[in-house]
C-alpha cells in the first residue's frame, strides 16, 4: 500500500508540473499585472485531460492516505 502511495504521489507531482502556466496569472495579482486574470477561458484537449487527471490523482492520494491511517 505504501508503494502504491509513493507511485501516486510521484505521478501527481509530474502531472502538476505539466499543467499550463496558470501560476503566471496568479503572480500578476501581487505585482499588479495588466492581464485578464478572471477571463472565462475554457480548458480544451490536453489541458482538460491533465486537469481532470490531477483531480483524480489527488483524490486517490487523499483516500489512500486516509485508509492507511486507519489500518
PQR file with spaces between the fields and no chain letter, atoms N, CA, C, O and H, PARSE charges and radii, in Angstrom:
ATOM       1  N    UNK     1       0.822   -1.186    0.000 -0.4000 1.5000
ATOM       2  CA   UNK     1       0.000    0.000    0.000 -0.0000 2.0000
ATOM       3  C    UNK     1       0.870    1.256    0.000  0.5500 1.7000
ATOM       4  O    UNK     1       0.533    2.248   -0.645 -0.5500 1.4000
ATOM       5  N    UNK     2       1.986    1.209    0.723 -0.4000 1.5000
ATOM       6  CA   UNK     2       2.872    2.368    0.773 -0.0000 2.0000
ATOM       7  C    UNK     2       3.547    2.603   -0.578  0.5500 1.7000
ATOM       8  O    UNK     2       3.766    3.748   -0.974 -0.5500 1.4000
ATOM       9  H    UNK     2       2.260    0.403    1.247  0.4000 1.0000
ATOM      10  N    UNK     3       3.874    1.530   -1.276 -0.4000 1.5000
ATOM      11  CA   UNK     3       4.491    1.661   -2.590 -0.0000 2.0000
ATOM      12  C    UNK     3       3.512    2.307   -3.567  0.5500 1.7000
ATOM      13  O    UNK     3       3.898    3.151   -4.375 -0.5500 1.4000
ATOM      14  H    UNK     3       3.697    0.600   -0.955  0.4000 1.0000
ATOM      15  N    UNK     4       2.246    1.907   -3.489 -0.4000 1.5000
ATOM      16  CA   UNK     4       1.222    2.489   -4.353 -0.0000 2.0000
ATOM      17  C    UNK     4       1.050    3.975   -4.055  0.5500 1.7000
ATOM      18  O    UNK     4       0.846    4.765   -4.978 -0.5500 1.4000
ATOM      19  H    UNK     4       1.932    1.221   -2.833  0.4000 1.0000
ATOM      20  N    UNK     5       1.128    4.372   -2.788 -0.4000 1.5000
ATOM      21  CA   UNK     5       1.023    5.771   -2.401 -0.0000 2.0000
ATOM      22  C    UNK     5       2.204    6.581   -2.937  0.5500 1.7000
ATOM      23  O    UNK     5       2.025    7.715   -3.380 -0.5500 1.4000
ATOM      24  H    UNK     5       1.293    3.730   -2.038  0.4000 1.0000
ATOM      25  N    UNK     6       3.383    6.020   -2.903 -0.4000 1.5000
ATOM      26  CA   UNK     6       4.561    6.697   -3.442 -0.0000 2.0000
ATOM      27  C    UNK     6       4.435    6.874   -4.954  0.5500 1.7000
ATOM      28  O    UNK     6       4.779    7.929   -5.486 -0.5500 1.4000
ATOM      29  H    UNK     6       3.529    5.098   -2.543  0.4000 1.0000
ATOM      30  N    UNK     7       3.945    5.852   -5.644 -0.4000 1.5000
ATOM      31  CA   UNK     7       3.762    5.948   -7.102 -0.0000 2.0000
ATOM      32  C    UNK     7       2.731    7.025   -7.436  0.5500 1.7000
ATOM      33  O    UNK     7       2.935    7.812   -8.360 -0.5500 1.4000
ATOM      34  H    UNK     7       3.665    4.994   -5.212  0.4000 1.0000
ATOM      35  N    UNK     8       1.633    7.063   -6.694 -0.4000 1.5000
ATOM      36  CA   UNK     8       0.598    8.078   -6.920 -0.0000 2.0000
ATOM      37  C    UNK     8       1.157    9.473   -6.657  0.5500 1.7000
ATOM      38  O    UNK     8       0.871   10.400   -7.414 -0.5500 1.4000
ATOM      39  H    UNK     8       1.468    6.424   -5.943  0.4000 1.0000
ATOM      40  N    UNK     9       1.941    9.635   -5.609 -0.4000 1.5000
ATOM      41  CA   UNK     9       2.479   10.959   -5.288 -0.0000 2.0000
ATOM      42  C    UNK     9       3.469   11.432   -6.353  0.5500 1.7000
ATOM      43  O    UNK     9       3.484   12.615   -6.694 -0.5500 1.4000
ATOM      44  H    UNK     9       2.173    8.882   -4.994  0.4000 1.0000
ATOM      45  N    UNK    10       4.289   10.536   -6.879 -0.4000 1.5000
ATOM      46  CA   UNK    10       5.221   10.911   -7.945 -0.0000 2.0000
ATOM      47  C    UNK    10       4.459   11.273   -9.215  0.5500 1.7000
ATOM      48  O    UNK    10       4.808   12.236   -9.898 -0.5500 1.4000
ATOM      49  H    UNK    10       4.277    9.575   -6.603  0.4000 1.0000
ATOM      50  N    UNK    11       3.427   10.509   -9.530 -0.4000 1.5000
ATOM      51  CA   UNK    11       2.606   10.818  -10.700 -0.0000 2.0000
ATOM      52  C    UNK    11       1.888   12.148  -10.529  0.5500 1.7000
ATOM      53  O    UNK    11       1.756   12.909  -11.488 -0.5500 1.4000
ATOM      54  H    UNK    11       3.144    9.727   -8.976  0.4000 1.0000
ATOM      55  N    UNK    12       1.423   12.434   -9.322 -0.4000 1.5000
ATOM      56  CA   UNK    12       0.737   13.689   -9.049 -0.0000 2.0000
ATOM      57  C    UNK    12       1.689   14.873   -9.213  0.5500 1.7000
ATOM      58  O    UNK    12       1.308   15.898   -9.778 -0.5500 1.4000
ATOM      59  H    UNK    12       1.529   11.816   -8.544  0.4000 1.0000
ATOM      60  N    UNK    13       2.894   14.744   -8.737 -0.4000 1.5000
ATOM      61  CA   UNK    13       3.892   15.808   -8.895 -0.0000 2.0000
ATOM      62  C    UNK    13       4.190   16.045  -10.369  0.5500 1.7000
ATOM      63  O    UNK    13       4.268   17.191  -10.811 -0.5500 1.4000
ATOM      64  H    UNK    13       3.204   13.911   -8.278  0.4000 1.0000
ATOM      65  N    UNK    14       4.356   14.974  -11.130 -0.4000 1.5000
ATOM      66  CA   UNK    14       4.655   15.109  -12.556 -0.0000 2.0000
ATOM      67  C    UNK    14       3.509   15.766  -13.312  0.5500 1.7000
ATOM      68  O    UNK    14       3.744   16.615  -14.171 -0.5500 1.4000
ATOM      69  H    UNK    14       4.292   14.043  -10.772  0.4000 1.0000
ATOM      70  N    UNK    15       2.276   15.386  -13.004 -0.4000 1.5000
ATOM      71  CA   UNK    15       1.114   15.958  -13.697 -0.0000 2.0000
ATOM      72  C    UNK    15       0.942   17.430  -13.344  0.5500 1.7000
ATOM      73  O    UNK    15       0.588   18.229  -14.211 -0.5500 1.4000
ATOM      74  H    UNK    15       2.086   14.696  -12.305  0.4000 1.0000
ATOM      75  N    UNK    16       1.183   17.803  -12.102 -0.4000 1.5000
ATOM      76  CA   UNK    16       1.075   19.213  -11.716 -0.0000 2.0000
ATOM      77  C    UNK    16       2.124   20.042  -12.448  0.5500 1.7000
ATOM      78  O    UNK    16       1.846   21.168  -12.863 -0.5500 1.4000
ATOM      79  H    UNK    16       1.471   17.154  -11.398  0.4000 1.0000
ATOM      80  N    UNK    17       3.311   19.501  -12.607 -0.4000 1.5000
ATOM      81  CA   UNK    17       4.349   20.224  -13.338 -0.0000 2.0000
ATOM      82  C    UNK    17       4.039   20.356  -14.822  0.5500 1.7000
ATOM      83  O    UNK    17       4.545   21.271  -15.471 -0.5500 1.4000
ATOM      84  H    UNK    17       3.537   18.587  -12.270  0.4000 1.0000
ATOM      85  N    UNK    18       3.222   19.470  -15.372 -0.4000 1.5000
ATOM      86  CA   UNK    18       2.856   19.539  -16.781 -0.0000 2.0000
ATOM      87  C    UNK    18       1.729   20.524  -17.072  0.5500 1.7000
ATOM      88  O    UNK    18       1.460   20.826  -18.235 -0.5500 1.4000
ATOM      89  H    UNK    18       2.810   18.727  -14.845  0.4000 1.0000
ATOM      90  N    UNK    19       1.078   21.023  -16.046 -0.4000 1.5000
ATOM      91  CA   UNK    19      -0.046   21.933  -16.272 -0.0000 2.0000
ATOM      92  C    UNK    19       0.446   23.247  -16.867  0.5500 1.7000
ATOM      93  O    UNK    19       1.617   23.606  -16.749 -0.5500 1.4000
ATOM      94  H    UNK    19       1.297   20.778  -15.101  0.4000 1.0000
ATOM      95  N    UNK    20      -0.484   23.954  -17.510 -0.4000 1.5000
ATOM      96  CA   UNK    20      -0.132   25.215  -18.157 -0.0000 2.0000
ATOM      97  C    UNK    20       0.245   26.268  -17.122  0.5500 1.7000
ATOM      98  O    UNK    20       0.093   26.062  -15.918 -0.5500 1.4000
ATOM      99  H    UNK    20      -1.436   23.662  -17.606  0.4000 1.0000
ATOM     100  N    UNK    21       0.725   27.369  -17.602 -0.4000 1.5000
ATOM     101  CA   UNK    21       1.266   28.403  -16.721 -0.0000 2.0000
ATOM     102  C    UNK    21       0.172   29.274  -16.125  0.5500 1.7000
ATOM     103  O    UNK    21       0.098   30.468  -16.415 -0.5500 1.4000
ATOM     104  H    UNK    21       0.848   27.537  -18.580  0.4000 1.0000
ATOM     105  N    UNK    22      -0.669   28.689  -15.302 -0.4000 1.5000
ATOM     106  CA   UNK    22      -1.690   29.452  -14.609 -0.0000 2.0000
ATOM     107  C    UNK    22      -1.083   30.223  -13.444  0.5500 1.7000
ATOM     108  O    UNK    22      -1.677   31.189  -12.964 -0.5500 1.4000
ATOM     109  H    UNK    22      -0.609   27.719  -15.067  0.4000 1.0000
ATOM     110  N    UNK    23       0.094   29.808  -12.986 -0.4000 1.5000
ATOM     111  CA   UNK    23       0.755   30.486  -11.880 -0.0000 2.0000
ATOM     112  C    UNK    23       1.202   31.883  -12.290  0.5500 1.7000
ATOM     113  O    UNK    23       1.316   32.761  -11.435 -0.5500 1.4000
ATOM     114  H    UNK    23       0.577   29.023  -13.376  0.4000 1.0000
ATOM     115  N    UNK    24       1.456   32.109  -13.560 -0.4000 1.5000
ATOM     116  CA   UNK    24       1.840   33.439  -14.016 -0.0000 2.0000
ATOM     117  C    UNK    24       0.710   34.422  -13.774  0.5500 1.7000
ATOM     118  O    UNK    24       0.953   35.559  -13.368 -0.5500 1.4000
ATOM     119  H    UNK    24       1.364   31.396  -14.254  0.4000 1.0000
ATOM     120  N    UNK    25      -0.519   34.002  -14.018 -0.4000 1.5000
ATOM     121  CA   UNK    25      -1.670   34.869  -13.784 -0.0000 2.0000
ATOM     122  C    UNK    25      -1.818   35.182  -12.304  0.5500 1.7000
ATOM     123  O    UNK    25      -2.132   36.312  -11.932 -0.5500 1.4000
ATOM     124  H    UNK    25      -0.717   33.079  -14.348  0.4000 1.0000
ATOM     125  N    UNK    26      -1.592   34.186  -11.466 -0.4000 1.5000
ATOM     126  CA   UNK    26      -1.704   34.404  -10.022 -0.0000 2.0000
ATOM     127  C    UNK    26      -0.594   35.328   -9.526  0.5500 1.7000
ATOM     128  O    UNK    26      -0.821   36.116   -8.608 -0.5500 1.4000
ATOM     129  H    UNK    26      -1.336   33.268  -11.768  0.4000 1.0000
ATOM     130  N    UNK    27       0.587   35.249  -10.106 -0.4000 1.5000
ATOM     131  CA   UNK    27       1.689   36.117   -9.706 -0.0000 2.0000
ATOM     132  C    UNK    27       1.414   37.559  -10.106  0.5500 1.7000
ATOM     133  O    UNK    27       1.902   38.482   -9.453 -0.5500 1.4000
ATOM     134  H    UNK    27       0.772   34.608  -10.852  0.4000 1.0000
ATOM     135  N    UNK    28       0.649   37.768  -11.156 -0.4000 1.5000
ATOM     136  CA   UNK    28       0.352   39.124  -11.603 -0.0000 2.0000
ATOM     137  C    UNK    28      -0.641   39.825  -10.686  0.5500 1.7000
ATOM     138  O    UNK    28      -0.765   41.048  -10.741 -0.5500 1.4000
ATOM     139  H    UNK    28       0.252   37.019  -11.687  0.4000 1.0000
ATOM     140  N    UNK    29      -1.345   39.085   -9.852 -0.4000 1.5000
ATOM     141  CA   UNK    29      -2.226   39.717   -8.866 -0.0000 2.0000
ATOM     142  C    UNK    29      -1.379   40.513   -7.881  0.5500 1.7000
ATOM     143  O    UNK    29      -1.711   41.646   -7.536 -0.5500 1.4000
ATOM     144  H    UNK    29      -1.244   38.092   -9.807  0.4000 1.0000
ATOM     145  N    UNK    30      -0.287   39.911   -7.435 -0.4000 1.5000
ATOM     146  CA   UNK    30       0.580   40.564   -6.456 -0.0000 2.0000
ATOM     147  C    UNK    30       1.330   41.726   -7.090  0.5500 1.7000
ATOM     148  O    UNK    30       1.438   42.800   -6.498 -0.5500 1.4000
ATOM     149  H    UNK    30      -0.017   38.990   -7.716  0.4000 1.0000
ATOM     150  N    UNK    31       1.850   41.509   -8.299 -0.4000 1.5000
ATOM     151  CA   UNK    31       2.655   42.542   -8.947 -0.0000 2.0000
ATOM     152  C    UNK    31       1.809   43.586   -9.669  0.5500 1.7000
ATOM     153  O    UNK    31       2.344   44.583  -10.154 -0.5500 1.4000
ATOM     154  H    UNK    31       1.762   40.636   -8.780  0.4000 1.0000
ATOM     155  N    UNK    32       0.511   43.373   -9.745 -0.4000 1.5000
ATOM     156  CA   UNK    32      -0.352   44.345  -10.395 -0.0000 2.0000
ATOM     157  C    UNK    32      -0.314   44.245  -11.903  0.5500 1.7000
ATOM     158  O    UNK    32      -0.387   45.259  -12.596 -0.5500 1.4000
ATOM     159  H    UNK    32       0.077   42.563   -9.351  0.4000 1.0000
ATOM     160  N    UNK    33      -0.202   43.049  -12.412 -0.4000 1.5000
ATOM     161  CA   UNK    33      -0.140   42.848  -13.855 -0.0000 2.0000
ATOM     162  C    UNK    33      -1.408   43.309  -14.551  0.5500 1.7000
ATOM     163  O    UNK    33      -2.477   43.372  -13.945 -0.5500 1.4000
ATOM     164  H    UNK    33      -0.143   42.225  -11.849  0.4000 1.0000
ATOM     165  N    UNK    34      -1.276   43.627  -15.822 -0.4000 1.5000
ATOM     166  CA   UNK    34      -2.390   44.163  -16.598 -0.0000 2.0000
ATOM     167  C    UNK    34      -2.929   43.088  -17.538  0.5500 1.7000
ATOM     168  O    UNK    34      -2.925   43.267  -18.756 -0.5500 1.4000
ATOM     169  H    UNK    34      -0.407   43.575  -16.314  0.4000 1.0000
ATOM     170  N    UNK    35      -3.385   41.987  -16.980 -0.4000 1.5000
ATOM     171  CA   UNK    35      -3.911   40.910  -17.811 -0.0000 2.0000
ATOM     172  C    UNK    35      -5.354   40.618  -17.445  0.5500 1.7000
ATOM     173  O    UNK    35      -5.853   41.084  -16.421 -0.5500 1.4000
ATOM     174  H    UNK    35      -3.388   41.842  -15.991  0.4000 1.0000
ATOM     175  N    UNK    36      -6.001   39.864  -18.267 -0.4000 1.5000
ATOM     176  CA   UNK    36      -7.372   39.453  -17.991 -0.0000 2.0000
ATOM     177  C    UNK    36      -7.353   38.202  -17.136  0.5500 1.7000
ATOM     178  O    UNK    36      -7.571   37.096  -17.629 -0.5500 1.4000
ATOM     179  H    UNK    36      -5.595   39.486  -19.099  0.4000 1.0000
ATOM     180  N    UNK    37      -7.093   38.384  -15.857 -0.4000 1.5000
ATOM     181  CA   UNK    37      -6.937   37.240  -14.959 -0.0000 2.0000
ATOM     182  C    UNK    37      -8.231   36.457  -14.817  0.5500 1.7000
ATOM     183  O    UNK    37      -8.213   35.227  -14.787 -0.5500 1.4000
ATOM     184  H    UNK    37      -6.916   39.283  -15.456  0.4000 1.0000
ATOM     185  N    UNK    38      -9.342   37.153  -14.731 -0.4000 1.5000
ATOM     186  CA   UNK    38     -10.601   36.475  -14.480 -0.0000 2.0000
ATOM     187  C    UNK    38     -11.410   36.260  -15.751  0.5500 1.7000
ATOM     188  O    UNK    38     -12.635   36.152  -15.696 -0.5500 1.4000
ATOM     189  H    UNK    38      -9.356   38.152  -14.756  0.4000 1.0000
ATOM     190  N    UNK    39     -10.745   36.199  -16.878 -0.4000 1.5000
ATOM     191  CA   UNK    39     -11.462   35.947  -18.134 -0.0000 2.0000
ATOM     192  C    UNK    39     -11.954   34.508  -18.164  0.5500 1.7000
ATOM     193  O    UNK    39     -11.383   33.633  -17.514 -0.5500 1.4000
ATOM     194  H    UNK    39      -9.750   36.287  -16.923  0.4000 1.0000
ATOM     195  N    UNK    40     -12.994   34.274  -18.907 -0.4000 1.5000
ATOM     196  CA   UNK    40     -13.605   32.945  -18.970 -0.0000 2.0000
ATOM     197  C    UNK    40     -12.889   32.102  -20.019  0.5500 1.7000
ATOM     198  O    UNK    40     -13.328   32.031  -21.166 -0.5500 1.4000
ATOM     199  H    UNK    40     -13.458   34.984  -19.435  0.4000 1.0000
ATOM     200  N    UNK    41     -11.802   31.473  -19.633 -0.4000 1.5000
ATOM     201  CA   UNK    41     -11.070   30.588  -20.528 -0.0000 2.0000
ATOM     202  C    UNK    41     -11.448   29.155  -20.197  0.5500 1.7000
ATOM     203  O    UNK    41     -11.386   28.732  -19.042 -0.5500 1.4000
ATOM     204  H    UNK    41     -11.445   31.530  -18.701  0.4000 1.0000
ATOM     205  N    UNK    42     -11.837   28.423  -21.215 -0.4000 1.5000
ATOM     206  CA   UNK    42     -12.166   27.015  -21.004 -0.0000 2.0000
ATOM     207  C    UNK    42     -10.966   26.162  -21.378  0.5500 1.7000
ATOM     208  O    UNK    42     -10.245   26.438  -22.338 -0.5500 1.4000
ATOM     209  H    UNK    42     -11.887   28.767  -22.152  0.4000 1.0000
ATOM     210  N    UNK    43     -10.781   25.121  -20.588 -0.4000 1.5000
ATOM     211  CA   UNK    43      -9.718   24.183  -20.897 -0.0000 2.0000
ATOM     212  C    UNK    43     -10.199   23.253  -21.994  0.5500 1.7000
ATOM     213  O    UNK    43     -11.349   22.812  -21.994 -0.5500 1.4000
ATOM     214  H    UNK    43     -11.367   24.897  -19.809  0.4000 1.0000
ATOM     215  N    UNK    44      -9.306   22.959  -22.930 -0.4000 1.5000
ATOM     216  CA   UNK    44      -9.665   22.067  -24.028 -0.0000 2.0000
ATOM     217  C    UNK    44      -8.528   21.086  -24.266  0.5500 1.7000
ATOM     218  O    UNK    44      -7.364   21.356  -23.967 -0.5500 1.4000
ATOM     219  H    UNK    44      -8.372   23.317  -22.930  0.4000 1.0000
ATOM     220  N    UNK    45      -8.902   19.955  -24.806 -0.4000 1.5000
ATOM     221  CA   UNK    45      -7.911   18.970  -25.237 -0.0000 2.0000
ATOM     222  C    UNK    45      -7.056   18.452  -24.109  0.5500 1.7000
ATOM     223  O    UNK    45      -7.556   17.939  -23.107 -0.5500 1.4000
ATOM     224  H    UNK    45      -9.847   19.735  -25.048  0.4000 1.0000
ATOM     225  N    UNK    46      -5.740   18.598  -24.291 -0.4000 1.5000
ATOM     226  CA   UNK    46      -4.809   18.040  -23.314 -0.0000 2.0000
ATOM     227  C    UNK    46      -4.870   18.774  -21.976  0.5500 1.7000
ATOM     228  O    UNK    46      -4.650   18.163  -20.931 -0.5500 1.4000
ATOM     229  H    UNK    46      -5.334   19.015  -25.105  0.4000 1.0000
ATOM     230  N    UNK    47      -5.167   20.084  -21.991 -0.4000 1.5000
ATOM     231  CA   UNK    47      -5.288   20.818  -20.730 -0.0000 2.0000
ATOM     232  C    UNK    47      -6.428   20.264  -19.875  0.5500 1.7000
ATOM     233  O    UNK    47      -6.295   20.127  -18.659 -0.5500 1.4000
ATOM     234  H    UNK    47      -5.346   20.581  -22.840  0.4000 1.0000
ATOM     235  N    UNK    48      -7.531   19.953  -20.517 -0.4000 1.5000
ATOM     236  CA   UNK    48      -8.671   19.390  -19.798 -0.0000 2.0000
ATOM     237  C    UNK    48      -8.333   18.016  -19.233  0.5500 1.7000
ATOM     238  O    UNK    48      -8.676   17.707  -18.092 -0.5500 1.4000
ATOM     239  H    UNK    48      -7.638   20.064  -21.505  0.4000 1.0000
ATOM     240  N    UNK    49      -7.657   17.191  -20.036 -0.4000 1.5000
ATOM     241  CA   UNK    49      -7.267   15.861  -19.581 -0.0000 2.0000
ATOM     242  C    UNK    49      -6.312   15.945  -18.393  0.5500 1.7000
ATOM     243  O    UNK    49      -6.479   15.218  -17.414 -0.5500 1.4000
ATOM     244  H    UNK    49      -7.378   17.443  -20.963  0.4000 1.0000
ATOM     245  N    UNK    50      -5.315   16.823  -18.471 -0.4000 1.5000
ATOM     246  CA   UNK    50      -4.340   16.959  -17.388 -0.0000 2.0000
ATOM     247  C    UNK    50      -5.019   17.494  -16.133  0.5500 1.7000
ATOM     248  O    UNK    50      -4.705   17.058  -15.025 -0.5500 1.4000
ATOM     249  H    UNK    50      -5.179   17.413  -19.267  0.4000 1.0000
ATOM     250  N    UNK    51      -5.936   18.424  -16.296 -0.4000 1.5000
ATOM     251  CA   UNK    51      -6.656   18.970  -15.147 -0.0000 2.0000
ATOM     252  C    UNK    51      -7.496   17.899  -14.457  0.5500 1.7000
ATOM     253  O    UNK    51      -7.499   17.806  -13.229 -0.5500 1.4000
ATOM     254  H    UNK    51      -6.191   18.778  -17.196  0.4000 1.0000
ATOM     255  N    UNK    52      -8.195   17.105  -15.230 -0.4000 1.5000
ATOM     256  CA   UNK    52      -9.010   16.037  -14.641 -0.0000 2.0000
ATOM     257  C    UNK    52      -8.148   14.941  -14.031  0.5500 1.7000
ATOM     258  O    UNK    52      -8.488   14.397  -12.980 -0.5500 1.4000
ATOM     259  H    UNK    52      -8.192   17.180  -16.227  0.4000 1.0000
ATOM     260  N    UNK    53      -7.037   14.613  -14.680 -0.4000 1.5000
ATOM     261  CA   UNK    53      -6.128   13.609  -14.138 -0.0000 2.0000
ATOM     262  C    UNK    53      -5.536   14.077  -12.812  0.5500 1.7000
ATOM     263  O    UNK    53      -5.352   13.274  -11.897 -0.5500 1.4000
ATOM     264  H    UNK    53      -6.761   15.055  -15.533  0.4000 1.0000
ATOM     265  N    UNK    54      -5.237   15.368  -12.704 -0.4000 1.5000
ATOM     266  CA   UNK    54      -4.740   15.924  -11.446 -0.0000 2.0000
ATOM     267  C    UNK    54      -5.773   15.773  -10.349  0.5500 1.7000
ATOM     268  O    UNK    54      -5.437   15.404   -9.223 -0.5500 1.4000
ATOM     269  H    UNK    54      -5.386   16.020  -13.447  0.4000 1.0000
ATOM     270  N    UNK    55      -7.028   16.054  -10.667 -0.4000 1.5000
ATOM     271  CA   UNK    55      -8.102   15.910   -9.693 -0.0000 2.0000
ATOM     272  C    UNK    55      -8.248   14.461   -9.238  0.5500 1.7000
ATOM     273  O    UNK    55      -8.377   14.193   -8.043 -0.5500 1.4000
ATOM     274  H    UNK    55      -7.301   16.353  -11.581  0.4000 1.0000
ATOM     275  N    UNK    56      -8.228   13.539  -10.177 -0.4000 1.5000
ATOM     276  CA   UNK    56      -8.381   12.119   -9.846 -0.0000 2.0000
ATOM     277  C    UNK    56      -7.207   11.627   -9.006  0.5500 1.7000
ATOM     278  O    UNK    56      -7.410   10.942   -8.004 -0.5500 1.4000
ATOM     279  H    UNK    56      -8.122   13.757  -11.147  0.4000 1.0000
ATOM     280  N    UNK    57      -5.980   11.969   -9.404 -0.4000 1.5000
ATOM     281  CA   UNK    57      -4.808   11.529   -8.640 -0.0000 2.0000
ATOM     282  C    UNK    57      -4.808   12.129   -7.236  0.5500 1.7000
ATOM     283  O    UNK    57      -4.415   11.465   -6.277 -0.5500 1.4000
ATOM     284  H    UNK    57      -5.816   12.525  -10.219  0.4000 1.0000
ATOM     285  N    UNK    58      -5.247   13.378   -7.113 -0.4000 1.5000
ATOM     286  CA   UNK    58      -5.332   13.999   -5.794 -0.0000 2.0000
ATOM     287  C    UNK    58      -6.336   13.296   -4.898  0.5500 1.7000
ATOM     288  O    UNK    58      -6.076   13.067   -3.717 -0.5500 1.4000
ATOM     289  H    UNK    58      -5.567   13.917   -7.892  0.4000 1.0000
ATOM     290  N    UNK    59      -7.474   12.959   -5.461 -0.4000 1.5000
ATOM     291  CA   UNK    59      -8.492   12.243   -4.678 -0.0000 2.0000
ATOM     292  C    UNK    59      -8.015   10.849   -4.284  0.5500 1.7000
ATOM     293  O    UNK    59      -8.232   10.415   -3.152 -0.5500 1.4000
ATOM     294  H    UNK    59      -7.685   13.145   -6.420  0.4000 1.0000
ATOM     295  N    UNK    60      -7.369   10.150   -5.210 -0.4000 1.5000
ATOM     296  CA   UNK    60      -6.844    8.814   -4.901 -0.0000 2.0000
ATOM     297  C    UNK    60      -5.788    8.903   -3.803  0.5500 1.7000
ATOM     298  O    UNK    60      -5.769    8.077   -2.891 -0.5500 1.4000
ATOM     299  H    UNK    60      -7.193   10.503   -6.129  0.4000 1.0000
ATOM     300  N    UNK    61      -4.913    9.902   -3.887 -0.4000 1.5000
ATOM     301  CA   UNK    61      -3.896   10.105   -2.857 -0.0000 2.0000
ATOM     302  C    UNK    61      -4.540   10.347   -1.500  0.5500 1.7000
ATOM     303  O    UNK    61      -4.107    9.784   -0.495 -0.5500 1.4000
ATOM     304  H    UNK    61      -4.929   10.574   -4.628  0.4000 1.0000
ATOM     305  N    UNK    62      -5.575   11.184   -1.468 -0.4000 1.5000
ATOM     306  CA   UNK    62      -6.268   11.501   -0.221 -0.0000 2.0000
ATOM     307  C    UNK    62      -6.929   10.259    0.373  0.5500 1.7000
ATOM     308  O    UNK    62      -6.824   10.009    1.574 -0.5500 1.4000
ATOM     309  H    UNK    62      -5.927   11.641   -2.285  0.4000 1.0000
ATOM     310  N    UNK    63      -7.601    9.494   -0.459 -0.4000 1.5000
ATOM     311  CA   UNK    63      -8.306    8.299    0.025 -0.0000 2.0000
ATOM     312  C    UNK    63      -7.322    7.254    0.534  0.5500 1.7000
ATOM     313  O    UNK    63      -7.540    6.653    1.586 -0.5500 1.4000
ATOM     314  H    UNK    63      -7.687    9.697   -1.434  0.4000 1.0000
ATOM     315  N    UNK    64      -6.241    7.036   -0.207 -0.4000 1.5000
ATOM     316  CA   UNK    64      -5.245    6.040    0.225 -0.0000 2.0000
ATOM     317  C    UNK    64      -4.610    6.482    1.537  0.5500 1.7000
ATOM     318  O    UNK    64      -4.368    5.654    2.416 -0.5500 1.4000
ATOM     319  H    UNK    64      -6.064    7.524   -1.061  0.4000 1.0000
ATOM     320  N    UNK    65      -4.337    7.781    1.681 -0.4000 1.5000
ATOM     321  CA   UNK    65      -3.760    8.266    2.929 -0.0000 2.0000
ATOM     322  C    UNK    65      -4.693    8.042    4.101  0.5500 1.7000
ATOM     323  O    UNK    65      -4.249    7.651    5.180 -0.5500 1.4000
ATOM     324  H    UNK    65      -4.534    8.454    0.967  0.4000 1.0000
ATOM     325  N    UNK    66      -5.992    8.284    3.902 -0.4000 1.5000
ATOM     326  CA   UNK    66      -6.957    8.033    4.973 -0.0000 2.0000
ATOM     327  C    UNK    66      -7.064    6.557    5.318  0.5500 1.7000
ATOM     328  O    UNK    66      -7.132    6.198    6.493 -0.5500 1.4000
ATOM     329  H    UNK    66      -6.353    8.601    3.025  0.4000 1.0000
ATOM     330  N    UNK    67      -7.079    5.703    4.307 -0.4000 1.5000
ATOM     331  CA   UNK    67      -7.170    4.268    4.544 -0.0000 2.0000
ATOM     332  C    UNK    67      -5.946    3.768    5.295  0.5500 1.7000
ATOM     333  O    UNK    67      -6.070    2.939    6.197 -0.5500 1.4000
ATOM     334  H    UNK    67      -7.023    5.995    3.353  0.4000 1.0000
ATOM     335  N    UNK    68      -4.763    4.260    4.934 -0.4000 1.5000
ATOM     336  CA   UNK    68      -3.548    3.825    5.619 -0.0000 2.0000
ATOM     337  C    UNK    68      -3.527    4.302    7.075  0.5500 1.7000
ATOM     338  O    UNK    68      -2.958    3.637    7.941 -0.5500 1.4000
ATOM     339  H    UNK    68      -4.663    4.933    4.201  0.4000 1.0000
ATOM     340  N    UNK    69      -4.141    5.444    7.337 -0.4000 1.5000
ATOM     341  CA   UNK    69      -4.156    5.967    8.705 -0.0000 2.0000
ATOM     342  C    UNK    69      -4.987    5.071    9.630  0.5500 1.7000
ATOM     343  O    UNK    69      -4.615    4.859   10.783 -0.5500 1.4000
ATOM     344  H    UNK    69      -4.603    5.984    6.634  0.4000 1.0000
ATOM     345  N    UNK    70      -6.082    4.560    9.141 -0.4000 1.5000
ATOM     346  CA   UNK    70      -6.978    3.779    9.996 -0.0000 2.0000
ATOM     347  C    UNK    70      -6.752    2.278    9.906  0.5500 1.7000
ATOM     348  O    UNK    70      -7.541    1.511   10.459 -0.5500 1.4000
ATOM     349  H    UNK    70      -6.384    4.732    8.203  0.4000 1.0000
ATOM     350  N    UNK    71      -5.727    1.846    9.245 -0.4000 1.5000
ATOM     351  CA   UNK    71      -5.421    0.416    9.181 -0.0000 2.0000
ATOM     352  C    UNK    71      -4.481    0.025   10.299  0.5500 1.7000
ATOM     353  O    UNK    71      -4.107   -1.143   10.412 -0.5500 1.4000
ATOM     354  H    UNK    71      -5.087    2.469    8.795  0.4000 1.0000
